[in-house]
């Protein structure tokens, strides 16, 4: 199984993090009724821009299987925590809800 992690600006569609293009270590941990992402990434202008739009982020995880369709999980950040720790070089994103679906079921 191949897994892709993405963080996008929901309004403009700008991609901030895409593990298809750059290996970025991250963890996903259930937390209460939501989920907590910890992303290990050095500070950059892209991270500064991400933080400037932290109220407008979407996080996606694509799971690609050899014997079944790709499963997409869309995490909504809403008013969740989004912060960067410069000492740890880590970005924390708290998601409040998610939707899992198969994209091919919604293709035209």
C-alpha atoms as one frame of an Amber mdcrd trajectory, in Angstrom:
protein
   0.000   0.000   0.000   1.213   3.489  -0.868   0.149   6.380   1.374   0.207
  10.046   0.365  -0.165  12.900   2.879  -1.166  16.378   1.715  -1.898  19.730
   3.343  -3.718  22.214   1.094  -5.106  25.713   1.295  -8.841  25.048   1.055
  -9.729  28.337  -0.643  -6.979  28.721  -3.224  -6.063  25.088  -3.600  -2.375
  25.794  -2.983  -0.438  22.701  -1.947   1.750  23.250   1.115   2.852  19.667
   1.806   2.709  16.702  -0.560   4.598  13.490   0.248   4.330  12.499  -3.431
   6.786  15.280  -4.200   8.878  15.388  -1.008   9.398  12.838   1.762   8.003
  14.439   4.911   7.749  12.368   8.100   4.449  12.703   9.926   2.331  10.922
  12.495  -1.433  10.744  12.861  -2.815  10.135  16.339  -6.467   9.911  17.395
  -7.111  12.531  20.068 -10.455  12.734  21.838 -13.063  13.119  19.108 -10.500
  14.309  16.549  -7.046  13.608  15.155  -3.632  15.145  15.691  -1.027  15.376
  12.920   2.613  16.000  13.795   4.679  16.842  10.732   8.469  17.090  10.895
   9.430  19.804   8.455  12.013  22.614   8.628  10.887  26.220   8.754  10.393
  27.804   5.336   8.358  30.479   3.585   5.905  27.736   2.631   5.319  26.929
   6.327   4.920  30.645   7.092   2.294  30.849   4.323   0.564  27.706   5.647
   0.335  29.284   9.117  -1.044  32.500   7.623  -3.939  30.419   6.250  -4.346
  28.038   9.182  -8.113  28.646   9.368  -8.442  27.497   5.741  -6.554  24.198
   5.625  -7.562  20.726   4.532  -5.506  17.606   5.131  -5.771  14.539   2.918
  -4.470  11.006   3.152  -4.661   8.784   0.083  -4.207   5.035   0.526  -3.468
   3.330  -2.765  -3.870  -0.447  -2.828  -2.859  -2.920  -5.515  -6.097  -4.904
  -5.329  -8.745  -2.290  -4.532  -9.585   1.358  -5.286  -7.766   4.260  -3.653
  -9.263   5.346  -0.322  -9.203   9.099   0.353  -9.622  10.579   3.824 -10.349
  14.297   4.012  -9.657  15.879   7.402 -11.320  19.184   8.264  -9.310  21.540
  10.420 -12.058  24.124  11.101 -11.012  25.832  14.350  -8.437  23.194  15.271
  -4.946  23.943  16.506  -2.316  24.690  13.865   1.097  25.684  15.192   4.807
  25.351  14.480   7.503  24.522  17.046  10.805  25.949  15.827  12.892  24.030
  18.401  11.428  20.671  17.312  10.967  21.694  13.659   7.471  20.277  13.832
   4.092  21.395  12.625   1.032  20.345  14.640  -2.407  20.235  13.036  -5.543
  19.189  14.919  -8.461  17.991  12.796 -12.003  18.043  14.144 -13.747  15.792
  11.618 -13.070  13.613   8.601 -14.735  11.938   5.652 -13.498   8.727   4.048
 -14.519   7.992   0.477 -13.461   6.390  -2.792 -12.803   9.146  -5.370 -13.741
   6.909  -8.313 -17.318   6.804  -6.999 -17.604  10.561  -7.589 -15.889  10.803
 -10.973 -17.827  11.769 -14.048
